[in-house]
Amino acid sequence: MDCVVIESPYGAPNQAGIDRNVAYARACVRDSLQRGEAPIASHLLHTQEGILRDEVPEERTLGINAGHAWIPKAEGVAVYEDLGISGGMRIGIAVAEAAGTPVEYRKLGGEW
């Protein structure tokens, strides 16, 4: 299995938007698994209750940096773009390009 970093939106102006983004990220992880990959979506892992708080800037930065540490070690970065490409995703793409990690753009389509 190829190890793949998942890039999808997380942050949103309200809880409903975050909930939508989390549901989408879960669908992205499922899609990656069904492709025979071993995905990591650090934005789903690090934002769980009791780990890091995304609304605290220092903790958000810590989580982002921890997620980016996986990119050079991965076989690829899968950018899921049905909901657009966020600023955070753009940074992840730039980290991948700088590390020479292949980036693949994907869409789930439909009502994922």
C-alpha positions in Angstrom: 0.0 0.0 0.0 1.2 3.5 -0.8 1.2 5.9 2.1 -0.8 9.0 1.1 -1.4 12.3 2.8 -5.0 13.6 2.3 -5.5 17.3 1.7 -9.1 18.5 2.1 -10.7 21.6 3.7 -11.2 21.7 7.4 -11.7 25.2 8.8 -15.0 27.1 8.2 -16.7 30.1 9.6 -19.2 28.1 11.6 -19.7 24.6 13.1 -22.0 23.5 10.3 -19.2 24.2 7.8 -16.6 22.3 9.9 -19.1 19.4 10.2 -19.5 19.4 6.4 -15.7 19.5 5.9 -15.2 16.6 8.4 -17.8 14.5 6.7 -16.1 15.2 3.3 -12.7 14.4 4.7 -14.0 11.1 6.0 -15.3 10.3 2.5 -11.9 11.2 1.1 -10.2 8.8 3.5 -12.7 6.1 2.5 -12.0 6.8 -1.2 -8.2 6.5 -0.6 -8.6 3.3 1.2 -10.8 1.9 -1.5 -7.9 2.7 -4.0 -5.7 0.4 -2.0 -3.8 3.3 -0.2 -2.9 3.8 3.4 -4.1 7.4 3.9 -3.5 9.9 6.7 -5.7 12.9 7.2 -4.0 14.7 10.1 -6.7 17.4 10.1 -9.1 14.7 11.2 -6.7 13.1 13.7 -5.3 16.2 15.4 -8.5 18.1 15.8 -10.3 15.4 17.8 -11.4 16.3 21.3 -8.5 16.1 23.8 -5.8 16.4 21.2 -5.4 19.9 19.7 -7.8 22.8 19.4 -8.0 24.3 16.0 -9.2 27.6 17.3 -6.0 28.1 19.4 -3.4 29.5 16.9 -0.4 27.8 18.6 -2.2 24.5 18.6 -3.4 24.9 15.1 0.2 25.6 13.9 1.5 22.6 15.9 -1.1 20.3 14.2 -0.3 21.7 10.7 3.4 21.3 11.2 2.9 17.7 12.4 0.8 16.9 9.4 3.3 18.4 7.0 6.1 16.3 8.5 4.4 13.2 6.9 4.5 14.7 3.4 8.2 14.0 2.5 7.7 10.4 3.9 4.6 9.7 1.8 4.4 8.3 -1.7 1.9 11.0 -2.6 -0.4 13.7 -1.6 -4.1 13.4 -2.6 -5.8 16.8 -3.0 -9.5 16.4 -2.9 -11.0 19.4 -4.5 -14.8 19.0 -4.6 -15.2 21.8 -2.0 -12.4 23.9 -3.4 -8.8 24.4 -2.3 -8.3 26.2 1.0 -5.3 28.2 2.0 -4.2 25.4 4.3 -4.4 22.9 1.4 -2.3 25.3 -0.8 0.4 25.2 1.9 0.3 21.4 2.0 0.6 21.3 -1.8 3.6 23.7 -1.7 5.3 21.5 1.0 4.8 18.5 -1.3 6.2 20.2 -4.3 9.2 21.4 -2.3 9.8 17.8 -1.0 9.4 16.3 -4.5 6.3 14.3 -3.3 3.9 13.7 -6.1 0.5 15.5 -5.9 -2.7 14.1 -7.4 -5.9 16.1 -7.7 -9.1 14.1 -7.1 -12.8 14.6 -7.0 -15.4 12.4 -5.3 -18.2 13.9 -7.4 -21.9 13.5 -6.7 -23.0 13.7 -3.1 -19.9 11.9 -1.7 
